[in-house]
């Protein structure tokens, strides 16, 4: 698993609720949710991913807290859903 996908289910998502909702959606809707969640994480972190390699690694590692600051859970889950819907439209 990649450095972005593994933490989706192992605790880097800020809050248990966000992680649980992603895993629930994955169970019911399939692997497209994992790809969409990884893309949503990168979209939320994007502004912090422009820098030296060490800075980017620190952001992907969750900084000092070890979790990603992705904003409110509802907004993050809505972004994941929008990305899943976008993937479905492309098929």
PEURUR-V795120 format. One record per residue. N is the residue number from 0. RES is the residue in one letter. PHI is phi in whole degrees, -180 to 180 (999 if undefined). PSI is psi in radians with two decimals (999 if undefined). OMEGA is omega in radians with two decimals (* if undefined). Layout:
BEGIN
n=N res=RES phi=PHI psi=PSI omega=OMEGA
n=N res=RES phi=PHI psi=PSI omega=OMEGA
END
This chain:
BEGIN
n=0 res=X phi=999 psi=2.64 omega=-3.09
n=1 res=X phi=-80 psi=2.99 omega=3.13
n=2 res=X phi=-67 psi=-0.28 omega=3.11
n=3 res=X phi=-97 psi=-0.70 omega=-3.06
n=4 res=X phi=-74 psi=-0.78 omega=-3.10
n=5 res=X phi=-54 psi=-0.83 omega=-3.12
n=6 res=X phi=-67 psi=-0.30 omega=3.11
n=7 res=X phi=-59 psi=-0.56 omega=-3.12
n=8 res=X phi=-113 psi=0.04 omega=-3.08
n=9 res=X phi=-118 psi=0.20 omega=2.96
n=10 res=X phi=117 psi=-0.03 omega=3.14
n=11 res=X phi=-80 psi=-0.38 omega=3.06
n=12 res=X phi=-62 psi=2.32 omega=-3.11
n=13 res=X phi=-68 psi=1.83 omega=3.10
n=14 res=X phi=101 psi=2.42 omega=3.13
n=15 res=X phi=-64 psi=-0.58 omega=-3.10
n=16 res=X phi=-61 psi=-0.77 omega=-3.14
n=17 res=X phi=-63 psi=-0.79 omega=3.14
n=18 res=X phi=-63 psi=-0.76 omega=-3.13
n=19 res=X phi=-63 psi=-0.68 omega=-3.13
n=20 res=X phi=-69 psi=-0.64 omega=3.08
n=21 res=X phi=-66 psi=-0.78 omega=3.14
n=22 res=X phi=-65 psi=-0.71 omega=3.08
n=23 res=X phi=-60 psi=-0.82 omega=3.14
n=24 res=X phi=-63 psi=-0.68 omega=3.11
n=25 res=X phi=-61 psi=-0.77 omega=-3.12
n=26 res=X phi=-64 psi=-0.65 omega=-3.06
n=27 res=X phi=-93 psi=-0.48 omega=-3.01
n=28 res=X phi=-114 psi=-0.15 omega=3.04
n=29 res=X phi=98 psi=-3.06 omega=-3.01
n=30 res=X phi=-65 psi=-0.37 omega=3.12
n=31 res=X phi=-59 psi=-0.50 omega=3.13
n=32 res=X phi=-66 psi=-0.66 omega=3.14
n=33 res=X phi=-65 psi=-0.77 omega=3.12
n=34 res=X phi=-64 psi=-0.76 omega=3.13
n=35 res=X phi=-65 psi=-0.70 omega=3.12
n=36 res=X phi=-66 psi=-0.70 omega=3.09
n=37 res=X phi=-64 psi=-0.73 omega=3.10
n=38 res=X phi=-65 psi=-0.66 omega=3.11
n=39 res=X phi=-66 psi=-0.69 omega=3.07
n=40 res=X phi=-60 psi=-0.85 omega=-3.14
n=41 res=X phi=-64 psi=-0.63 omega=3.10
n=42 res=X phi=-64 psi=-0.74 omega=3.14
n=43 res=X phi=-70 psi=-0.55 omega=-3.12
n=44 res=X phi=-92 psi=-0.10 omega=-2.95
n=45 res=X phi=-50 psi=-0.82 omega=-3.08
n=46 res=X phi=-62 psi=-0.43 omega=-3.12
n=47 res=X phi=-95 psi=0.02 omega=-3.09
n=48 res=X phi=-99 psi=0.18 omega=3.09
n=49 res=X phi=-103 psi=1.77 omega=-3.14
n=50 res=X phi=176 psi=-2.87 omega=3.12
n=51 res=X phi=-68 psi=2.73 omega=-3.11
n=52 res=X phi=-55 psi=-0.70 omega=-3.14
n=53 res=X phi=-64 psi=-0.66 omega=3.12
n=54 res=X phi=-67 psi=-0.73 omega=3.13
n=55 res=X phi=-64 psi=-0.76 omega=3.10
n=56 res=X phi=-61 psi=-0.70 omega=3.14
n=57 res=X phi=-64 psi=-0.72 omega=3.11
n=58 res=X phi=-64 psi=-0.83 omega=-3.13
n=59 res=X phi=-66 psi=-0.45 omega=3.10
n=60 res=X phi=-81 psi=-0.12 omega=3.11
n=61 res=X phi=95 psi=0.18 omega=3.13
n=62 res=X phi=66 psi=-2.69 omega=-3.10
n=63 res=X phi=-67 psi=-0.57 omega=-3.09
n=64 res=X phi=-79 psi=-0.39 omega=-3.11
n=65 res=X phi=84 psi=0.06 omega=3.08
n=66 res=X phi=-126 psi=2.66 omega=3.12
n=67 res=X phi=-82 psi=2.41 omega=3.02
n=68 res=X phi=-91 psi=1.74 omega=-3.05
n=69 res=X phi=-109 psi=0.15 omega=-3.11
n=70 res=X phi=87 psi=-2.99 omega=-3.12
n=71 res=X phi=-60 psi=2.47 omega=-3.12
n=72 res=X phi=-55 psi=-0.80 omega=-3.10
n=73 res=X phi=-61 psi=-0.71 omega=3.13
n=74 res=X phi=-68 psi=-0.70 omega=3.12
n=75 res=X phi=-65 psi=-0.80 omega=-3.14
n=76 res=X phi=-64 psi=-0.65 omega=3.09
n=77 res=X phi=-63 psi=-0.68 omega=3.09
n=78 res=X phi=-65 psi=-0.74 omega=3.09
n=79 res=X phi=-60 psi=-0.82 omega=-3.14
n=80 res=X phi=-61 psi=-0.73 omega=3.13
n=81 res=X phi=-63 psi=-0.68 omega=3.12
n=82 res=X phi=-70 psi=-0.64 omega=3.07
n=83 res=X phi=-64 psi=-0.76 omega=3.12
n=84 res=X phi=-63 psi=-0.66 omega=3.10
n=85 res=X phi=-66 psi=-0.65 omega=3.09
n=86 res=X phi=-65 psi=-0.73 omega=-3.14
n=87 res=X phi=-64 psi=-0.61 omega=-3.14
n=88 res=X phi=-69 psi=-0.48 omega=-3.09
n=89 res=X phi=-77 psi=-0.30 omega=-3.09
n=90 res=X phi=-81 psi=999 omega=*
END
